[in-house]
Amino acid sequence: MLGERFRSLFRAAGELPANGGIVLAAGAARREAAARRFDAAEADRQSSGLRQFFEVLRGQPRMRILDLGGATQANINFITLQGHKLYTEDLLLSLDRLIEQARESRARQALPARVLAEHLNFPAGEFDGILVWDTLEFLEEDMLGPSVARLQAALKPGGTLLSFFHTHAKGETVPVYRYQIRDHQTLHLQPRALRPLPRAFNNRNLERMFANFRSVKFFLARDNLREVIVTR
């Protein structure tokens, strides 16, 4: 099931196009263009959450890692050079496509089941680590809980998940980034879209969201991002 979808990850370095090998739907392409005009320049940032994520994996060869931000050559190179296997799914882009299809067919209520069946349908205990980035905070309420449960099931016991959440208020428009790994604690942020936040997140409701995980740890950064590490 996984092999066909992720075959492109093992191309030679440099073969992926600039956007990470993703063919954008029309709506997503417009959002990416808007993000480039938005005052959100590309930048490097230090990430305590990323450092913690890789500390958990340190000394463990041949780990299986899922990246929900889509395929980027930087992440492929960094993770595979550590001796791990990387699998990707651009969950937000896939969701945009499903929403456009549902709008045309008026089948919005079927979206959560389609997201799970088509884009989060992983075997139980498949991954040692999952890089969620800022994907979860843009899911609607009826998709959020089932998606978190599916990701938990996809992690091995002791596996780790890294997720980011803006500290802005509900309804505020924030940039969505493509997160490219420079090293074990440095990310390069490339603006890819603008989105309104469906809800505001604080430590309490994040603890509720991840209540079925063994542990939840927070890192609050200066750039209004709350980094969350959870362990199954």
C-alpha positions as CSV (number, residue, x, y, z in Angstrom):
1,M,0.0,0.0,0.0
2,L,2.8,2.4,0.9
3,G,5.3,1.5,-1.8
4,E,3.6,2.9,-4.9
5,R,2.6,6.2,-3.3
6,F,6.1,6.9,-2.0
7,R,8.3,5.6,-4.8
8,S,9.2,9.1,-5.9
9,L,11.0,9.7,-2.6
10,F,14.0,7.7,-3.7
11,R,14.9,9.7,-6.8
12,A,18.4,11.1,-7.1
13,A,19.0,14.4,-5.3
14,G,17.9,17.4,-7.2
15,E,15.2,15.7,-9.3
16,L,12.3,17.1,-7.3
17,P,10.9,20.4,-8.7
18,A,11.0,23.5,-6.5
19,N,7.6,22.9,-4.8
20,G,8.7,19.5,-3.6
21,G,7.2,17.4,-6.5
22,I,3.6,18.4,-5.8
23,V,1.2,19.3,-8.5
24,L,-1.1,22.0,-7.0
25,A,-4.8,22.1,-7.3
26,A,-6.0,25.5,-8.6
27,G,-7.2,26.7,-5.2
28,A,-4.0,25.6,-3.5
29,A,-1.9,27.3,-6.2
30,R,-3.7,30.6,-5.6
31,R,-3.0,30.3,-1.9
32,E,0.7,29.7,-2.5
33,A,0.9,32.7,-4.7
34,A,-0.9,34.8,-2.0
35,A,1.6,33.6,0.6
36,R,4.5,34.7,-1.5
37,R,3.0,38.2,-1.6
38,F,2.2,38.1,2.1
39,D,4.7,39.6,4.5
40,A,6.1,36.2,5.5
41,A,9.6,36.0,4.2
42,E,11.5,32.7,4.0
43,A,13.6,32.3,7.1
44,D,15.5,29.8,9.3
45,R,14.3,29.2,12.8
46,Q,15.6,27.1,15.7
47,S,13.1,24.4,16.8
48,S,13.3,22.9,20.3
49,G,10.5,20.4,19.2
50,L,12.6,19.2,16.2
51,R,15.6,18.7,18.5
52,Q,13.5,16.7,20.9
53,F,12.1,14.6,18.1
54,F,15.5,13.6,16.8
55,E,16.8,13.0,20.3
56,V,14.2,10.3,20.7
57,L,15.4,8.7,17.4
58,R,19.1,9.0,18.2
59,G,21.0,5.7,18.1
60,Q,18.0,3.9,16.6
61,P,18.8,2.9,13.0
62,R,16.3,2.3,10.2
63,M,13.4,4.2,11.8
64,R,10.2,4.8,9.7
65,I,9.2,8.5,9.6
66,L,6.1,10.0,8.1
67,D,6.1,13.7,6.9
68,L,2.6,15.1,6.5
69,G,3.9,18.3,4.9
70,G,4.6,16.7,1.5
71,A,7.9,15.7,-0.1
72,T,10.8,18.2,0.0
73,Q,14.3,17.3,-1.1
74,A,15.8,18.8,2.1
75,N,13.8,16.5,4.4
76,I,14.4,13.5,2.2
77,N,18.1,14.1,2.2
78,F,18.4,14.8,5.9
79,I,16.3,11.9,7.2
80,T,17.6,9.2,4.7
81,L,21.2,10.2,5.4
82,Q,20.5,9.4,9.1
83,G,19.7,5.9,8.0
84,H,15.9,6.2,8.3
85,K,13.1,5.7,5.8
86,L,10.9,8.6,5.0
87,Y,7.3,8.5,3.8
88,T,5.2,11.6,2.9
89,E,1.6,12.8,2.5
90,D,0.7,16.4,1.8
91,L,-2.4,16.3,4.0
92,L,-3.5,19.9,3.5
93,L,-3.1,19.8,-0.2
94,S,-5.1,16.5,-0.3
95,L,-7.8,18.1,1.9
96,D,-8.1,21.1,-0.4
97,R,-8.7,18.8,-3.3
98,L,-11.4,16.8,-1.4
99,I,-13.1,20.0,-0.3
100,E,-13.3,21.3,-3.9
101,Q,-14.7,18.0,-5.0
102,A,-17.2,18.0,-2.1
103,R,-18.3,21.5,-2.9
104,E,-19.1,20.5,-6.5
105,S,-21.0,17.3,-5.4
106,R,-22.5,18.7,-2.2
107,A,-21.0,15.8,-0.2
108,R,-19.3,17.7,2.6
109,Q,-20.5,15.2,5.3
110,A,-18.5,12.4,3.7
111,L,-15.2,14.3,4.0
112,P,-13.9,13.0,7.3
113,A,-14.3,9.4,6.2
114,R,-12.6,10.2,2.8
115,V,-9.7,11.9,4.5
116,L,-9.1,8.8,6.7
117,A,-9.6,6.3,4.0
118,E,-7.6,8.0,1.3
119,H,-4.9,9.9,3.0
120,L,-4.4,8.6,6.6
121,N,-5.0,4.9,5.9
122,F,-1.7,3.6,7.4
123,P,-1.2,0.2,9.0
124,A,-1.2,0.1,12.8
125,G,2.2,0.7,14.3
126,E,3.7,1.6,11.0
127,F,5.9,4.6,12.0
128,D,8.5,5.4,14.7
129,G,7.9,9.2,14.2
130,I,5.5,11.5,12.5
131,L,6.2,15.1,11.5
132,V,2.8,16.7,11.4
133,W,4.1,20.4,11.3
134,D,1.1,22.8,11.4
135,T,-1.4,20.5,9.6
136,L,-3.7,19.6,12.5
137,E,-4.7,23.1,13.4
138,F,-6.3,23.7,10.0
139,L,-8.6,20.6,10.2
140,E,-12.3,21.2,10.8
141,E,-13.6,19.9,14.1
142,D,-15.2,16.8,12.6
143,M,-11.9,15.7,11.1
144,L,-9.6,16.7,13.9
145,G,-10.4,14.0,16.5
146,P,-10.5,11.1,14.0
147,S,-7.3,12.2,12.4
148,V,-5.4,12.4,15.7
149,A,-6.7,8.9,16.6
150,R,-5.6,7.5,13.2
151,L,-2.1,9.0,13.6
152,Q,-1.9,7.6,17.1
153,A,-2.7,4.2,15.8
154,A,-0.1,4.5,13.0
155,L,2.7,5.2,15.6
156,K,4.5,2.3,17.3
157,P,4.4,2.2,21.1
158,G,7.0,4.8,22.2
159,G,6.7,6.5,18.9
160,T,6.8,10.3,18.7
161,L,4.7,13.0,16.9
162,L,5.7,16.6,16.4
163,S,3.1,19.2,15.7
164,F,3.0,23.0,15.6
165,F,0.1,25.3,16.6
166,H,-0.2,29.1,16.2
167,T,-1.0,31.1,19.3
168,H,-3.3,33.5,17.3
169,A,-7.0,33.9,18.0
170,K,-9.7,32.0,16.1
171,G,-10.4,33.4,12.6
172,E,-7.0,35.2,12.3
173,T,-5.2,34.6,9.0
174,V,-1.8,33.0,9.3
175,P,0.8,31.8,6.9
176,V,1.2,28.1,6.3
177,Y,4.8,27.1,5.8
178,R,6.7,24.3,4.1
179,Y,9.1,23.1,6.8
180,Q,12.5,22.1,5.4
181,I,15.0,20.5,7.8
182,R,18.4,22.2,7.8
183,D,19.8,20.1,10.7
184,H,18.5,18.4,13.9
185,Q,17.4,21.7,15.4
186,T,17.0,24.1,12.5
187,L,14.1,24.5,10.1
188,H,13.9,26.6,6.9
189,L,10.4,28.1,6.6
190,Q,9.0,28.7,3.1
191,P,5.6,30.4,2.9
192,R,3.2,28.3,0.9
193,A,-0.3,29.6,1.7
194,L,-2.5,31.8,3.9
195,R,-5.3,30.3,6.0
196,P,-7.7,31.4,8.7
197,L,-7.5,29.5,11.9
198,P,-10.7,27.4,12.5
199,R,-10.1,27.6,16.3
200,A,-7.6,28.8,18.9
201,F,-5.4,26.3,20.7
202,N,-4.1,26.5,24.2
203,N,-2.2,24.0,26.4
204,R,-5.4,22.8,28.0
205,N,-7.3,21.9,24.8
206,L,-4.1,20.4,23.3
207,E,-3.8,18.2,26.3
208,R,-7.3,17.0,25.7
209,M,-6.7,16.5,22.0
210,F,-3.7,14.2,22.9
211,A,-5.2,12.7,26.0
212,N,-4.7,9.1,24.8
213,F,-1.0,9.6,24.3
214,R,1.5,8.6,27.0
215,S,3.0,12.1,27.3
216,V,2.6,15.6,26.0
217,K,5.4,18.3,26.0
218,F,5.1,21.9,25.0
219,F,7.7,24.4,23.7
220,L,6.5,28.0,23.2
221,A,8.6,29.9,20.7
222,R,8.9,33.7,20.2
223,D,7.4,33.6,16.8
224,N,3.9,32.7,18.1
225,L,4.3,29.0,17.4
226,R,3.6,26.4,20.1
227,E,5.6,23.2,19.4
228,V,4.1,20.0,20.8
229,I,5.9,16.7,21.2
230,V,3.6,13.7,22.0
231,T,4.6,10.1,22.7
232,R,2.5,7.1,22.2
